[in-house]
Amino acid sequence: MRAIESRARQALRPCDVFDLICGTSTGGLIAVLLGRFGLDCATAMEVYKELTISICGSSEATFWENLLKSADVGLESSAFEGALMKAIERFTGSKDATLCNGERDEHEHLSTKVFVTIASEAPNYDNRTHCIRSYVSRFRQPAPSEHQWSVRDAVRGTLASNVFLSSFFLTEKHSFGDAGFAGFSSPIGLVAKECKSLWPNDANYTIINLGPSLQSLSPSNPRREWAVTDSYGRKFVDQIIAKVLEHDDLRPKALNLVKQFVQLAVDTELSHAEISSTGIACTRLCPPLGIEAIDIVDCFCLNAVETTVRIWLHGEGKMPISNIASSLVELKKGAPSVDEARFIVPPSPPPNTNPGYNPRLDERRPETMIEYLKNYRIFFLIDDSGSMRGERWAETPDALLGIADHALEQNVDEIDLRFFNNQAVHRGIK
């Protein structure tokens, strides 16, 4: 988005640029955050982190142990449900907001359309995978077709898989879950179908697929008829068991989990191969995350993920990102105004100009407090002069504690502190 803003010389959100945003599972959640809620990327990341932690917790070992022990029914979800409803009310004004509203509310964004994919859990249905849309379509919604899907329904349905969350029951007879576990890990094929329906007279659309690469889980040159064997899956099981303090009794469930995610990886690779063979313009971006592919949640290592992606953006990813930006917005030429200059990304220096050059110096100055907290080391300099005596000094601990707690919630691992009248610096406070 910063490359796009640099060309346009103005602040833009994904919903200002993209005509259609969609996803499956956590990708579906992100599509709602960016498209239906209309969030900027920094705010979407903040909300995504809060929602992820609400279900995964803060301890990686505990998460994996709970995940394996509840593999057939899903994790306990009350905390997630509460956090989700708060987010919906915060960004739409109503906990009951619908994904598609005939009369748009003030929080919906006309400039982009959204859909999430779900799978019907009725095995006798010929077509089990469906798109739940924020717009009216000629394609029918899944049964019961008269149901008005709320934002909560759509998010809950696309995330349900009996791995993370239990099945989502719309009625006693209609249950839904993550389409990824029904053979549609990537909605790329559905995107092409939707584009043809939405814009039948425009063949010049570009599809951008963004997501972590699962290629390391998939065998080379997989086929649809290929099935995951025990021997293939076992090589990933040790990585999981190491996270739960060697609970060997959980190995069978770990193997079953691995098989499901390997199949997701295979489906993803095959979907991309199939769309590539059609000649449809599709750009796939798979930035490295700095974690193993089997680490299916990233909330325990967000700092490492963000650092790895940032390095990729300044290296291997710079050219494809630039090409995408040039295809989406016109380059605004001429001398920029002061306000426009804030959005222009400066060019990097030639290679070897300055050994050890910090690529962050090429980035724009943060514009929100969250961005500052994520990108800068936090150093508190406290005034302990005579002017602080009395009530001001009594208020200082509470003020410091509130700011420090907020900083530590934003991926800040530690803070530093010193006083005006003392040379000692207290570093690495957690």
NORMO-V640020 format. One record per residue. RES is the residue in three letters. SS is DSSP state (a for helix, b for strand, c for the rest). BURIAL is b if it has 24 or more other ideal C-beta (glycine too) atoms within 12 Angstrom, else e. Layout:
res & ss & burial
RES & SS & BURIAL
RES & SS & BURIAL
//
This chain:
res & ss & burial
MET & c & b
ARG & a & b
ALA & a & b
ILE & a & b
GLU & a & b
SER & a & b
ARG & a & b
ALA & a & b
ARG & c & b
GLN & c & e
ALA & c & e
LEU & c & b
ARG & c & b
PRO & a & b
CYS & a & b
ASP & a & b
VAL & a & b
PHE & c & b
ASP & c & b
LEU & b & b
ILE & b & b
CYS & b & b
GLY & b & b
THR & b & b
SER & c & b
THR & a & b
GLY & a & b
GLY & a & b
LEU & a & b
ILE & a & b
ALA & a & b
VAL & a & b
LEU & a & b
LEU & a & b
GLY & a & b
ARG & a & b
PHE & c & b
GLY & c & b
LEU & c & b
ASP & c & b
CYS & a & b
ALA & a & b
THR & a & b
ALA & a & b
MET & a & b
GLU & a & b
VAL & a & b
TYR & a & b
LYS & a & b
GLU & a & b
LEU & a & b
THR & a & b
ILE & a & b
SER & a & b
ILE & a & b
CYS & a & b
GLY & c & e
SER & c & e
SER & c & e
GLU & a & b
ALA & a & e
THR & a & e
PHE & a & b
TRP & a & b
GLU & a & b
ASN & a & b
LEU & a & b
LEU & a & b
LYS & a & e
SER & c & b
ALA & c & b
ASP & c & e
VAL & c & e
GLY & c & b
LEU & c & b
GLU & c & e
SER & c & b
SER & a & e
ALA & a & e
PHE & a & b
GLU & a & b
GLY & a & e
ALA & a & b
LEU & a & b
MET & a & b
LYS & a & e
ALA & a & b
ILE & a & b
GLU & a & e
ARG & a & e
PHE & a & b
THR & a & b
GLY & c & e
SER & c & e
LYS & c & e
ASP & c & e
ALA & c & b
THR & b & b
LEU & c & b
CYS & c & b
ASN & c & b
GLY & c & e
GLU & c & e
ARG & c & e
ASP & c & b
GLU & c & e
HIS & c & b
GLU & c & b
HIS & c & b
LEU & c & e
SER & c & e
THR & c & b
LYS & b & b
VAL & b & b
PHE & b & b
VAL & b & b
THR & b & b
ILE & b & b
ALA & b & b
SER & b & b
GLU & c & b
ALA & c & e
PRO & c & e
ASN & c & e
TYR & c & e
ASP & c & e
ASN & c & e
ARG & c & b
THR & b & b
HIS & b & b
CYS & b & b
ILE & b & b
ARG & b & b
SER & c & b
TYR & c & b
VAL & c & e
SER & c & b
ARG & c & e
PHE & c & e
ARG & c & e
GLN & c & b
PRO & c & b
ALA & c & e
PRO & c & e
SER & c & e
GLU & c & e
HIS & c & e
GLN & c & e
TRP & c & b
SER & b & b
VAL & a & b
ARG & a & b
ASP & a & b
ALA & a & b
VAL & a & b
ARG & a & b
GLY & a & b
THR & a & b
LEU & a & b
ALA & b & b
SER & c & b
ASN & c & b
VAL & c & b
PHE & c & b
LEU & b & b
SER & c & b
SER & c & b
PHE & b & b
PHE & b & e
LEU & c & b
THR & c & e
GLU & c & e
LYS & c & e
HIS & c & b
SER & b & b
PHE & b & b
GLY & b & b
ASP & b & b
ALA & a & b
GLY & a & b
PHE & a & b
ALA & a & b
GLY & c & b
PHE & c & b
SER & c & b
SER & c & b
PRO & c & b
ILE & a & b
GLY & a & b
LEU & a & b
VAL & a & b
ALA & a & b
LYS & a & b
GLU & a & b
CYS & a & b
LYS & a & e
SER & a & e
LEU & a & b
TRP & c & e
PRO & c & e
ASN & c & e
ASP & c & e
ALA & c & e
ASN & c & e
TYR & c & b
THR & c & b
ILE & b & b
ILE & b & b
ASN & b & b
LEU & b & b
GLY & c & b
PRO & c & b
SER & c & b
LEU & c & b
GLN & a & b
SER & a & b
LEU & a & b
SER & c & b
PRO & c & e
SER & c & e
ASN & c & e
PRO & c & b
ARG & c & e
ARG & c & e
GLU & c & e
TRP & c & e
ALA & c & e
VAL & c & b
THR & c & e
ASP & a & e
SER & a & e
TYR & a & e
GLY & a & b
ARG & a & e
LYS & a & e
PHE & a & b
VAL & a & b
ASP & a & e
GLN & a & b
ILE & a & b
ILE & a & b
ALA & a & e
LYS & a & b
VAL & a & b
LEU & c & e
GLU & c & e
HIS & c & e
ASP & a & e
ASP & a & e
LEU & a & b
ARG & a & b
PRO & a & e
LYS & a & b
ALA & a & b
LEU & a & b
ASN & a & b
LEU & a & b
VAL & a & b
LYS & a & b
GLN & a & b
PHE & a & b
VAL & a & b
GLN & a & b
LEU & a & b
ALA & a & b
VAL & a & b
ASP & a & b
THR & a & b
GLU & a & b
LEU & a & b
SER & a & b
HIS & a & b
ALA & a & e
GLU & a & e
ILE & a & b
SER & a & e
SER & c & e
THR & c & e
GLY & c & e
ILE & c & b
ALA & c & e
CYS & b & b
THR & b & b
ARG & b & b
LEU & b & b
CYS & c & b
PRO & c & b
PRO & c & b
LEU & c & b
GLY & c & e
ILE & c & b
GLU & c & b
ALA & c & b
ILE & c & b
ASP & c & b
ILE & c & b
VAL & c & b
ASP & c & b
CYS & c & b
PHE & c & b
CYS & c & b
LEU & a & b
ASN & a & b
ALA & a & e
VAL & a & b
GLU & a & b
THR & a & b
THR & a & e
VAL & a & b
ARG & a & b
ILE & a & e
TRP & a & b
LEU & a & b
HIS & a & b
GLY & c & e
GLU & a & e
GLY & a & b
LYS & a & b
MET & a & e
PRO & a & e
ILE & a & b
SER & a & b
ASN & a & e
ILE & a & b
ALA & a & b
SER & a & e
SER & a & e
LEU & a & b
VAL & c & e
GLU & c & e
LEU & c & e
LYS & c & e
LYS & c & e
GLY & c & e
ALA & c & e
PRO & c & e
SER & c & e
VAL & a & e
ASP & a & e
GLU & a & e
ALA & a & e
ARG & c & e
PHE & c & b
ILE & c & b
VAL & c & b
PRO & c & e
PRO & c & e
SER & c & e
PRO & c & e
PRO & c & e
PRO & c & e
ASN & c & e
THR & c & e
ASN & c & e
PRO & c & e
GLY & c & e
TYR & c & e
ASN & c & e
PRO & a & e
ARG & a & e
LEU & a & e
ASP & a & e
GLU & c & b
ARG & c & b
ARG & c & e
PRO & c & e
GLU & c & e
THR & c & e
MET & a & e
ILE & a & b
GLU & a & b
TYR & a & e
LEU & a & b
LYS & a & b
ASN & a & b
TYR & c & e
ARG & c & e
ILE & b & b
PHE & b & e
PHE & b & b
LEU & b & e
ILE & b & b
ASP & c & e
ASP & c & e
SER & c & e
GLY & a & e
SER & a & e
MET & a & e
ARG & c & e
GLY & c & e
GLU & a & e
ARG & a & e
TRP & a & e
ALA & a & e
GLU & a & e
THR & a & b
PRO & a & e
ASP & a & e
ALA & a & e
LEU & a & e
LEU & a & e
GLY & a & e
ILE & a & b
ALA & a & b
ASP & a & e
HIS & a & e
ALA & a & b
LEU & a & e
GLU & a & e
GLN & c & b
ASN & c & b
VAL & c & b
ASP & c & e
GLU & c & e
ILE & b & b
ASP & b & e
LEU & b & b
ARG & b & e
PHE & b & e
PHE & c & e
ASN & c & e
ASN & c & e
GLN & c & e
ALA & c & e
VAL & b & e
HIS & b & e
ARG & b & e
GLY & b & e
ILE & b & e
LYS & c & e
//
